[in-house]
Amino acid sequence: MTLVEYLAITGITKTEFSKLIPCSYSYPGMIIKGLRPSYDMAVRIESVTSGLVPRTNWYPAGELLEEKEVELE
């Protein structure tokens, strides 16, 4: 599920959601428009939504492995 779908289903506004993760009130709107959140923020979003909006929306599993391999080199 995407963040916009989650907000629509739950009735939570972007401003209310920003208080849950926490971040600036405009940040959820920026993510909805295509901004890729930091990995830590993606994890927070996944946690706050009980896994309904997974971090893999922005960080596919294969990509995470590639990033970790680069860090190890």
PyMOL Python script that loads the backbone (N, CA, C, O; Angstrom):
from pymol import cmd

cmd.read_pdbstr("""\
ATOM      1  N   MET A   1       0.848  -1.173   0.000  1.00  0.00           N
ATOM      2  CA  MET A   1       0.000   0.000   0.000  1.00  0.00           C
ATOM      3  C   MET A   1       0.896   1.239   0.000  1.00  0.00           C
ATOM      4  O   MET A   1       1.940   1.264   0.652  1.00  0.00           O
ATOM      5  N   THR A   2       0.481   2.242  -0.723  1.00  0.00           N
ATOM      6  CA  THR A   2       1.245   3.487  -0.742  1.00  0.00           C
ATOM      7  C   THR A   2       0.826   4.381   0.424  1.00  0.00           C
ATOM      8  O   THR A   2      -0.186   4.136   1.080  1.00  0.00           O
ATOM      9  N   LEU A   3       1.611   5.404   0.663  1.00  0.00           N
ATOM     10  CA  LEU A   3       1.289   6.336   1.741  1.00  0.00           C
ATOM     11  C   LEU A   3      -0.017   7.058   1.457  1.00  0.00           C
ATOM     12  O   LEU A   3      -0.827   7.233   2.368  1.00  0.00           O
ATOM     13  N   VAL A   4      -0.241   7.475   0.238  1.00  0.00           N
ATOM     14  CA  VAL A   4      -1.486   8.190  -0.088  1.00  0.00           C
ATOM     15  C   VAL A   4      -2.699   7.278   0.101  1.00  0.00           C
ATOM     16  O   VAL A   4      -3.748   7.733   0.558  1.00  0.00           O
ATOM     17  N   GLU A   5      -2.566   6.007  -0.244  1.00  0.00           N
ATOM     18  CA  GLU A   5      -3.668   5.060  -0.031  1.00  0.00           C
ATOM     19  C   GLU A   5      -3.939   4.881   1.466  1.00  0.00           C
ATOM     20  O   GLU A   5      -5.091   4.852   1.899  1.00  0.00           O
ATOM     21  N   TYR A   6      -2.875   4.764   2.236  1.00  0.00           N
ATOM     22  CA  TYR A   6      -3.006   4.605   3.683  1.00  0.00           C
ATOM     23  C   TYR A   6      -3.738   5.809   4.294  1.00  0.00           C
ATOM     24  O   TYR A   6      -4.654   5.641   5.099  1.00  0.00           O
ATOM     25  N   LEU A   7      -3.333   6.994   3.912  1.00  0.00           N
ATOM     26  CA  LEU A   7      -3.971   8.194   4.457  1.00  0.00           C
ATOM     27  C   LEU A   7      -5.439   8.259   4.063  1.00  0.00           C
ATOM     28  O   LEU A   7      -6.280   8.638   4.878  1.00  0.00           O
ATOM     29  N   ALA A   8      -5.757   7.897   2.831  1.00  0.00           N
ATOM     30  CA  ALA A   8      -7.147   7.927   2.367  1.00  0.00           C
ATOM     31  C   ALA A   8      -8.008   6.921   3.140  1.00  0.00           C
ATOM     32  O   ALA A   8      -9.131   7.235   3.536  1.00  0.00           O
ATOM     33  N   ILE A   9      -7.479   5.724   3.350  1.00  0.00           N
ATOM     34  CA  ILE A   9      -8.241   4.672   4.035  1.00  0.00           C
ATOM     35  C   ILE A   9      -8.443   5.000   5.515  1.00  0.00           C
ATOM     36  O   ILE A   9      -9.525   4.785   6.063  1.00  0.00           O
ATOM     37  N   THR A  10      -7.412   5.513   6.147  1.00  0.00           N
ATOM     38  CA  THR A  10      -7.485   5.787   7.587  1.00  0.00           C
ATOM     39  C   THR A  10      -8.122   7.131   7.913  1.00  0.00           C
ATOM     40  O   THR A  10      -8.580   7.349   9.034  1.00  0.00           O
ATOM     41  N   GLY A  11      -8.151   8.031   6.933  1.00  0.00           N
ATOM     42  CA  GLY A  11      -8.694   9.358   7.185  1.00  0.00           C
ATOM     43  C   GLY A  11      -7.733  10.282   7.912  1.00  0.00           C
ATOM     44  O   GLY A  11      -8.116  11.364   8.355  1.00  0.00           O
ATOM     45  N   ILE A  12      -6.488   9.854   8.033  1.00  0.00           N
ATOM     46  CA  ILE A  12      -5.465  10.675   8.686  1.00  0.00           C
ATOM     47  C   ILE A  12      -4.985  11.727   7.688  1.00  0.00           C
ATOM     48  O   ILE A  12      -4.715  11.414   6.529  1.00  0.00           O
ATOM     49  N   THR A  13      -4.882  12.962   8.139  1.00  0.00           N
ATOM     50  CA  THR A  13      -4.383  14.017   7.265  1.00  0.00           C
ATOM     51  C   THR A  13      -2.856  13.962   7.204  1.00  0.00           C
ATOM     52  O   THR A  13      -2.211  13.333   8.044  1.00  0.00           O
ATOM     53  N   LYS A  14      -2.295  14.623   6.207  1.00  0.00           N
ATOM     54  CA  LYS A  14      -0.832  14.671   6.093  1.00  0.00           C
ATOM     55  C   LYS A  14      -0.223  15.341   7.321  1.00  0.00           C
ATOM     56  O   LYS A  14       0.829  14.924   7.805  1.00  0.00           O
ATOM     57  N   THR A  15      -0.885  16.376   7.820  1.00  0.00           N
ATOM     58  CA  THR A  15      -0.387  17.081   9.000  1.00  0.00           C
ATOM     59  C   THR A  15      -0.418  16.177  10.227  1.00  0.00           C
ATOM     60  O   THR A  15       0.534  16.154  11.006  1.00  0.00           O
ATOM     61  N   GLU A  16      -1.510  15.434  10.401  1.00  0.00           N
ATOM     62  CA  GLU A  16      -1.597  14.501  11.528  1.00  0.00           C
ATOM     63  C   GLU A  16      -0.524  13.422  11.412  1.00  0.00           C
ATOM     64  O   GLU A  16       0.105  13.052  12.404  1.00  0.00           O
ATOM     65  N   PHE A  17      -0.320  12.920  10.191  1.00  0.00           N
ATOM     66  CA  PHE A  17       0.683  11.883   9.981  1.00  0.00           C
ATOM     67  C   PHE A  17       2.077  12.399  10.288  1.00  0.00           C
ATOM     68  O   PHE A  17       2.913  11.670  10.821  1.00  0.00           O
ATOM     69  N   SER A  18       2.326  13.666   9.948  1.00  0.00           N
ATOM     70  CA  SER A  18       3.649  14.242  10.215  1.00  0.00           C
ATOM     71  C   SER A  18       3.968  14.239  11.705  1.00  0.00           C
ATOM     72  O   SER A  18       5.134  14.157  12.089  1.00  0.00           O
ATOM     73  N   LYS A  19       2.942  14.329  12.544  1.00  0.00           N
ATOM     74  CA  LYS A  19       3.154  14.304  13.992  1.00  0.00           C
ATOM     75  C   LYS A  19       3.454  12.885  14.476  1.00  0.00           C
ATOM     76  O   LYS A  19       4.098  12.701  15.508  1.00  0.00           O
ATOM     77  N   LEU A  20       2.989  11.892  13.733  1.00  0.00           N
ATOM     78  CA  LEU A  20       3.206  10.504  14.137  1.00  0.00           C
ATOM     79  C   LEU A  20       4.629  10.025  13.854  1.00  0.00           C
ATOM     80  O   LEU A  20       5.146   9.167  14.569  1.00  0.00           O
ATOM     81  N   ILE A  21       5.277  10.586  12.794  1.00  0.00           N
ATOM     82  CA  ILE A  21       6.558   9.975  12.410  1.00  0.00           C
ATOM     83  C   ILE A  21       7.819  10.541  13.084  1.00  0.00           C
ATOM     84  O   ILE A  21       8.816   9.831  12.954  1.00  0.00           O
ATOM     85  N   PRO A  22       7.955  11.575  13.712  1.00  0.00           N
ATOM     86  CA  PRO A  22       7.596  12.968  13.498  1.00  0.00           C
ATOM     87  C   PRO A  22       8.503  13.619  12.441  1.00  0.00           C
ATOM     88  O   PRO A  22       9.647  13.217  12.228  1.00  0.00           O
ATOM     89  N   CYS A  23       7.945  14.622  11.805  1.00  0.00           N
ATOM     90  CA  CYS A  23       8.673  15.374  10.776  1.00  0.00           C
ATOM     91  C   CYS A  23       7.945  16.692  10.548  1.00  0.00           C
ATOM     92  O   CYS A  23       6.952  16.981  11.217  1.00  0.00           O
ATOM     93  N   SER A  24       8.435  17.487   9.607  1.00  0.00           N
ATOM     94  CA  SER A  24       7.752  18.744   9.299  1.00  0.00           C
ATOM     95  C   SER A  24       6.382  18.429   8.710  1.00  0.00           C
ATOM     96  O   SER A  24       6.181  17.368   8.120  1.00  0.00           O
ATOM     97  N   TYR A  25       5.450  19.347   8.872  1.00  0.00           N
ATOM     98  CA  TYR A  25       4.085  19.108   8.408  1.00  0.00           C
ATOM     99  C   TYR A  25       4.013  18.905   6.898  1.00  0.00           C
ATOM    100  O   TYR A  25       3.077  18.268   6.415  1.00  0.00           O
ATOM    101  N   SER A  26       4.971  19.426   6.142  1.00  0.00           N
ATOM    102  CA  SER A  26       4.927  19.322   4.683  1.00  0.00           C
ATOM    103  C   SER A  26       5.603  18.059   4.134  1.00  0.00           C
ATOM    104  O   SER A  26       5.427  17.724   2.962  1.00  0.00           O
ATOM    105  N   TYR A  27       6.367  17.368   4.964  1.00  0.00           N
ATOM    106  CA  TYR A  27       7.151  16.227   4.491  1.00  0.00           C
ATOM    107  C   TYR A  27       6.304  15.078   3.923  1.00  0.00           C
ATOM    108  O   TYR A  27       6.664  14.546   2.873  1.00  0.00           O
ATOM    109  N   PRO A  28       5.199  14.668   4.563  1.00  0.00           N
ATOM    110  CA  PRO A  28       4.381  13.605   3.958  1.00  0.00           C
ATOM    111  C   PRO A  28       3.890  13.970   2.553  1.00  0.00           C
ATOM    112  O   PRO A  28       3.847  13.110   1.673  1.00  0.00           O
ATOM    113  N   GLY A  29       3.528  15.207   2.341  1.00  0.00           N
ATOM    114  CA  GLY A  29       3.097  15.649   1.014  1.00  0.00           C
ATOM    115  C   GLY A  29       4.218  15.555  -0.004  1.00  0.00           C
ATOM    116  O   GLY A  29       3.991  15.213  -1.165  1.00  0.00           O
ATOM    117  N   MET A  30       5.421  15.859   0.436  1.00  0.00           N
ATOM    118  CA  MET A  30       6.574  15.760  -0.453  1.00  0.00           C
ATOM    119  C   MET A  30       6.842  14.300  -0.828  1.00  0.00           C
ATOM    120  O   MET A  30       7.197  14.006  -1.969  1.00  0.00           O
ATOM    121  N   ILE A  31       6.672  13.392   0.130  1.00  0.00           N
ATOM    122  CA  ILE A  31       6.846  11.966  -0.149  1.00  0.00           C
ATOM    123  C   ILE A  31       5.783  11.498  -1.142  1.00  0.00           C
ATOM    124  O   ILE A  31       6.083  10.762  -2.082  1.00  0.00           O
ATOM    125  N   ILE A  32       4.555  11.925  -0.930  1.00  0.00           N
ATOM    126  CA  ILE A  32       3.465  11.553  -1.837  1.00  0.00           C
ATOM    127  C   ILE A  32       3.757  12.035  -3.252  1.00  0.00           C
ATOM    128  O   ILE A  32       3.414  11.356  -4.219  1.00  0.00           O
ATOM    129  N   LYS A  33       4.378  13.188  -3.381  1.00  0.00           N
ATOM    130  CA  LYS A  33       4.695  13.739  -4.708  1.00  0.00           C
ATOM    131  C   LYS A  33       5.937  13.114  -5.336  1.00  0.00           C
ATOM    132  O   LYS A  33       6.297  13.455  -6.462  1.00  0.00           O
ATOM    133  N   GLY A  34       6.601  12.194  -4.614  1.00  0.00           N
ATOM    134  CA  GLY A  34       7.719  11.489  -5.217  1.00  0.00           C
ATOM    135  C   GLY A  34       9.057  11.583  -4.518  1.00  0.00           C
ATOM    136  O   GLY A  34      10.015  10.929  -4.932  1.00  0.00           O
ATOM    137  N   LEU A  35       9.145  12.381  -3.471  1.00  0.00           N
ATOM    138  CA  LEU A  35      10.400  12.449  -2.723  1.00  0.00           C
ATOM    139  C   LEU A  35      10.658  11.115  -2.047  1.00  0.00           C
ATOM    140  O   LEU A  35       9.768  10.560  -1.402  1.00  0.00           O
ATOM    141  N   ARG A  36      11.855  10.603  -2.188  1.00  0.00           N
ATOM    142  CA  ARG A  36      12.223   9.344  -1.536  1.00  0.00           C
ATOM    143  C   ARG A  36      12.700   9.664  -0.118  1.00  0.00           C
ATOM    144  O   ARG A  36      13.682  10.384   0.056  1.00  0.00           O
ATOM    145  N   PRO A  37      12.009   9.133   0.893  1.00  0.00           N
ATOM    146  CA  PRO A  37      12.445   9.422   2.264  1.00  0.00           C
ATOM    147  C   PRO A  37      13.760   8.721   2.570  1.00  0.00           C
ATOM    148  O   PRO A  37      14.145   7.775   1.883  1.00  0.00           O
ATOM    149  N   SER A  38      14.437   9.185   3.590  1.00  0.00           N
ATOM    150  CA  SER A  38      15.646   8.487   4.036  1.00  0.00           C
ATOM    151  C   SER A  38      15.244   7.082   4.475  1.00  0.00           C
ATOM    152  O   SER A  38      14.073   6.820   4.751  1.00  0.00           O
ATOM    153  N   TYR A  39      16.208   6.195   4.534  1.00  0.00           N
ATOM    154  CA  TYR A  39      15.896   4.829   4.944  1.00  0.00           C
ATOM    155  C   TYR A  39      15.305   4.817   6.354  1.00  0.00           C
ATOM    156  O   TYR A  39      14.342   4.097   6.616  1.00  0.00           O
ATOM    157  N   ASP A  40      15.872   5.607   7.255  1.00  0.00           N
ATOM    158  CA  ASP A  40      15.359   5.659   8.626  1.00  0.00           C
ATOM    159  C   ASP A  40      13.910   6.139   8.660  1.00  0.00           C
ATOM    160  O   ASP A  40      13.097   5.622   9.426  1.00  0.00           O
ATOM    161  N   MET A  41      13.593   7.125   7.832  1.00  0.00           N
ATOM    162  CA  MET A  41      12.218   7.623   7.784  1.00  0.00           C
ATOM    163  C   MET A  41      11.290   6.566   7.189  1.00  0.00           C
ATOM    164  O   MET A  41      10.156   6.417   7.643  1.00  0.00           O
ATOM    165  N   ALA A  42      11.754   5.837   6.186  1.00  0.00           N
ATOM    166  CA  ALA A  42      10.944   4.766   5.590  1.00  0.00           C
ATOM    167  C   ALA A  42      10.638   3.692   6.636  1.00  0.00           C
ATOM    168  O   ALA A  42       9.542   3.132   6.655  1.00  0.00           O
ATOM    169  N   VAL A  43      11.600   3.412   7.495  1.00  0.00           N
ATOM    170  CA  VAL A  43      11.395   2.438   8.579  1.00  0.00           C
ATOM    171  C   VAL A  43      10.365   2.974   9.570  1.00  0.00           C
ATOM    172  O   VAL A  43       9.509   2.225  10.041  1.00  0.00           O
ATOM    173  N   ARG A  44      10.442   4.268   9.888  1.00  0.00           N
ATOM    174  CA  ARG A  44       9.456   4.874  10.806  1.00  0.00           C
ATOM    175  C   ARG A  44       8.055   4.812  10.218  1.00  0.00           C
ATOM    176  O   ARG A  44       7.093   4.504  10.922  1.00  0.00           O
ATOM    177  N   ILE A  45       7.940   5.108   8.912  1.00  0.00           N
ATOM    178  CA  ILE A  45       6.633   5.053   8.251  1.00  0.00           C
ATOM    179  C   ILE A  45       6.082   3.634   8.318  1.00  0.00           C
ATOM    180  O   ILE A  45       4.903   3.435   8.613  1.00  0.00           O
ATOM    181  N   GLU A  46       6.929   2.657   8.046  1.00  0.00           N
ATOM    182  CA  GLU A  46       6.506   1.258   8.108  1.00  0.00           C
ATOM    183  C   GLU A  46       6.033   0.906   9.522  1.00  0.00           C
ATOM    184  O   GLU A  46       5.024   0.221   9.687  1.00  0.00           O
ATOM    185  N   SER A  47       6.747   1.363  10.520  1.00  0.00           N
ATOM    186  CA  SER A  47       6.400   1.069  11.909  1.00  0.00           C
ATOM    187  C   SER A  47       5.081   1.717  12.317  1.00  0.00           C
ATOM    188  O   SER A  47       4.212   1.062  12.893  1.00  0.00           O
ATOM    189  N   VAL A  48       4.937   3.000  12.016  1.00  0.00           N
ATOM    190  CA  VAL A  48       3.728   3.740  12.402  1.00  0.00           C
ATOM    191  C   VAL A  48       2.485   3.185  11.708  1.00  0.00           C
ATOM    192  O   VAL A  48       1.387   3.238  12.261  1.00  0.00           O
ATOM    193  N   THR A  49       2.658   2.656  10.505  1.00  0.00           N
ATOM    194  CA  THR A  49       1.515   2.120   9.752  1.00  0.00           C
ATOM    195  C   THR A  49       1.337   0.615   9.978  1.00  0.00           C
ATOM    196  O   THR A  49       0.571  -0.034   9.266  1.00  0.00           O
ATOM    197  N   SER A  50       2.038   0.068  10.960  1.00  0.00           N
ATOM    198  CA  SER A  50       1.972  -1.371  11.272  1.00  0.00           C
ATOM    199  C   SER A  50       2.289  -2.238  10.058  1.00  0.00           C
ATOM    200  O   SER A  50       1.706  -3.304   9.865  1.00  0.00           O
ATOM    201  N   GLY A  51       3.220  -1.759   9.252  1.00  0.00           N
ATOM    202  CA  GLY A  51       3.667  -2.521   8.090  1.00  0.00           C
ATOM    203  C   GLY A  51       2.806  -2.372   6.844  1.00  0.00           C
ATOM    204  O   GLY A  51       3.118  -2.955   5.806  1.00  0.00           O
ATOM    205  N   LEU A  52       1.733  -1.603   6.930  1.00  0.00           N
ATOM    206  CA  LEU A  52       0.856  -1.438   5.762  1.00  0.00           C
ATOM    207  C   LEU A  52       1.514  -0.625   4.654  1.00  0.00           C
ATOM    208  O   LEU A  52       1.235  -0.835   3.474  1.00  0.00           O
ATOM    209  N   VAL A  53       2.386   0.300   5.037  1.00  0.00           N
ATOM    210  CA  VAL A  53       3.174   1.059   4.063  1.00  0.00           C
ATOM    211  C   VAL A  53       4.629   0.626   4.271  1.00  0.00           C
ATOM    212  O   VAL A  53       5.340   1.215   5.085  1.00  0.00           O
ATOM    213  N   PRO A  54       5.065  -0.387   3.548  1.00  0.00           N
ATOM    214  CA  PRO A  54       6.395  -0.959   3.798  1.00  0.00           C
ATOM    215  C   PRO A  54       7.530  -0.097   3.259  1.00  0.00           C
ATOM    216  O   PRO A  54       7.363   0.652   2.297  1.00  0.00           O
ATOM    217  N   ARG A  55       8.679  -0.220   3.897  1.00  0.00           N
ATOM    218  CA  ARG A  55       9.878   0.500   3.448  1.00  0.00           C
ATOM    219  C   ARG A  55      10.270   0.093   2.037  1.00  0.00           C
ATOM    220  O   ARG A  55      10.933   0.855   1.333  1.00  0.00           O
ATOM    221  N   THR A  56       9.867  -1.098   1.620  1.00  0.00           N
ATOM    222  CA  THR A  56      10.209  -1.569   0.274  1.00  0.00           C
ATOM    223  C   THR A  56       9.509  -0.766  -0.823  1.00  0.00           C
ATOM    224  O   THR A  56       9.831  -0.921  -2.001  1.00  0.00           O
ATOM    225  N   ASN A  57       8.559   0.087  -0.449  1.00  0.00           N
ATOM    226  CA  ASN A  57       7.990   1.022  -1.434  1.00  0.00           C
ATOM    227  C   ASN A  57       9.086   1.931  -1.991  1.00  0.00           C
ATOM    228  O   ASN A  57       9.031   2.349  -3.148  1.00  0.00           O
ATOM    229  N   TRP A  58      10.078   2.229  -1.157  1.00  0.00           N
ATOM    230  CA  TRP A  58      11.156   3.135  -1.558  1.00  0.00           C
ATOM    231  C   TRP A  58      12.503   2.434  -1.655  1.00  0.00           C
ATOM    232  O   TRP A  58      13.381   2.872  -2.399  1.00  0.00           O
ATOM    233  N   TYR A  59      12.669   1.360  -0.916  1.00  0.00           N
ATOM    234  CA  TYR A  59      13.941   0.641  -0.866  1.00  0.00           C
ATOM    235  C   TYR A  59      13.713  -0.847  -1.120  1.00  0.00           C
ATOM    236  O   TYR A  59      13.592  -1.623  -0.172  1.00  0.00           O
ATOM    237  N   PRO A  60      13.654  -1.255  -2.388  1.00  0.00           N
ATOM    238  CA  PRO A  60      13.473  -2.673  -2.692  1.00  0.00           C
ATOM    239  C   PRO A  60      14.585  -3.509  -2.048  1.00  0.00           C
ATOM    240  O   PRO A  60      15.713  -3.041  -1.894  1.00  0.00           O
ATOM    241  N   ALA A  61      14.258  -4.734  -1.681  1.00  0.00           N
ATOM    242  CA  ALA A  61      15.193  -5.602  -0.955  1.00  0.00           C
ATOM    243  C   ALA A  61      16.532  -5.741  -1.676  1.00  0.00           C
ATOM    244  O   ALA A  61      17.580  -5.662  -1.034  1.00  0.00           O
ATOM    245  N   GLY A  62      16.523  -5.944  -2.974  1.00  0.00           N
ATOM    246  CA  GLY A  62      17.768  -6.081  -3.722  1.00  0.00           C
ATOM    247  C   GLY A  62      18.625  -4.839  -3.653  1.00  0.00           C
ATOM    248  O   GLY A  62      19.851  -4.929  -3.581  1.00  0.00           O
ATOM    249  N   GLU A  63      17.998  -3.691  -3.675  1.00  0.00           N
ATOM    250  CA  GLU A  63      18.726  -2.428  -3.606  1.00  0.00           C
ATOM    251  C   GLU A  63      19.429  -2.282  -2.259  1.00  0.00           C
ATOM    252  O   GLU A  63      20.546  -1.770  -2.194  1.00  0.00           O
ATOM    253  N   LEU A  64      18.784  -2.727  -1.193  1.00  0.00           N
ATOM    254  CA  LEU A  64      19.395  -2.643   0.127  1.00  0.00           C
ATOM    255  C   LEU A  64      20.642  -3.507   0.195  1.00  0.00           C
ATOM    256  O   LEU A  64      21.644  -3.107   0.787  1.00  0.00           O
ATOM    257  N   LEU A  65      20.588  -4.676  -0.401  1.00  0.00           N
ATOM    258  CA  LEU A  65      21.761  -5.549  -0.413  1.00  0.00           C
ATOM    259  C   LEU A  65      22.909  -4.894  -1.171  1.00  0.00           C
ATOM    260  O   LEU A  65      24.059  -4.959  -0.737  1.00  0.00           O
ATOM    261  N   GLU A  66      22.599  -4.262  -2.306  1.00  0.00           N
ATOM    262  CA  GLU A  66      23.627  -3.600  -3.095  1.00  0.00           C
ATOM    263  C   GLU A  66      24.276  -2.476  -2.299  1.00  0.00           C
ATOM    264  O   GLU A  66      25.496  -2.317  -2.335  1.00  0.00           O
ATOM    265  N   GLU A  67      23.470  -1.690  -1.577  1.00  0.00           N
ATOM    266  CA  GLU A  67      23.989  -0.582  -0.783  1.00  0.00           C
ATOM    267  C   GLU A  67      24.915  -1.104   0.310  1.00  0.00           C
ATOM    268  O   GLU A  67      25.977  -0.526   0.541  1.00  0.00           O
ATOM    269  N   LYS A  68      24.536  -2.178   0.981  1.00  0.00           N
ATOM    270  CA  LYS A  68      25.354  -2.731   2.050  1.00  0.00           C
ATOM    271  C   LYS A  68      26.663  -3.289   1.511  1.00  0.00           C
ATOM    272  O   LYS A  68      27.700  -3.170   2.162  1.00  0.00           O
ATOM    273  N   GLU A  69      26.627  -3.903   0.316  1.00  0.00           N
ATOM    274  CA  GLU A  69      27.847  -4.436  -0.299  1.00  0.00           C
ATOM    275  C   GLU A  69      28.827  -3.315  -0.630  1.00  0.00           C
ATOM    276  O   GLU A  69      30.036  -3.468  -0.461  1.00  0.00           O
ATOM    277  N   VAL A  70      28.298  -2.194  -1.099  1.00  0.00           N
ATOM    278  CA  VAL A  70      29.154  -1.056  -1.429  1.00  0.00           C
ATOM    279  C   VAL A  70      29.799  -0.512  -0.156  1.00  0.00           C
ATOM    280  O   VAL A  70      30.975  -0.148  -0.168  1.00  0.00           O
ATOM    281  N   GLU A  71      29.042  -0.452   0.943  1.00  0.00           N
ATOM    282  CA  GLU A  71      29.588   0.043   2.192  1.00  0.00           C
ATOM    283  C   GLU A  71      30.714  -0.842   2.711  1.00  0.00           C
ATOM    284  O   GLU A  71      31.653  -0.351   3.337  1.00  0.00           O
ATOM    285  N   LEU A  72      30.622  -2.145   2.453  1.00  0.00           N
ATOM    286  CA  LEU A  72      31.624  -3.083   2.950  1.00  0.00           C
ATOM    287  C   LEU A  72      32.940  -2.999   2.184  1.00  0.00           C
ATOM    288  O   LEU A  72      33.987  -3.354   2.725  1.00  0.00           O
ATOM    289  N   GLU A  73      32.905  -2.544   0.955  1.00  0.00           N
ATOM    290  CA  GLU A  73      34.110  -2.494   0.116  1.00  0.00           C
ATOM    291  C   GLU A  73      35.060  -1.412   0.552  1.00  0.00           C
ATOM    292  O   GLU A  73      36.119  -1.241  -0.052  1.00  0.00           O
TER     293      GLU A  73
END
""", "prot")
cmd.dss("prot")
cmd.show_as("cartoon", "prot")
cmd.util.cbc("prot")
cmd.orient("prot")
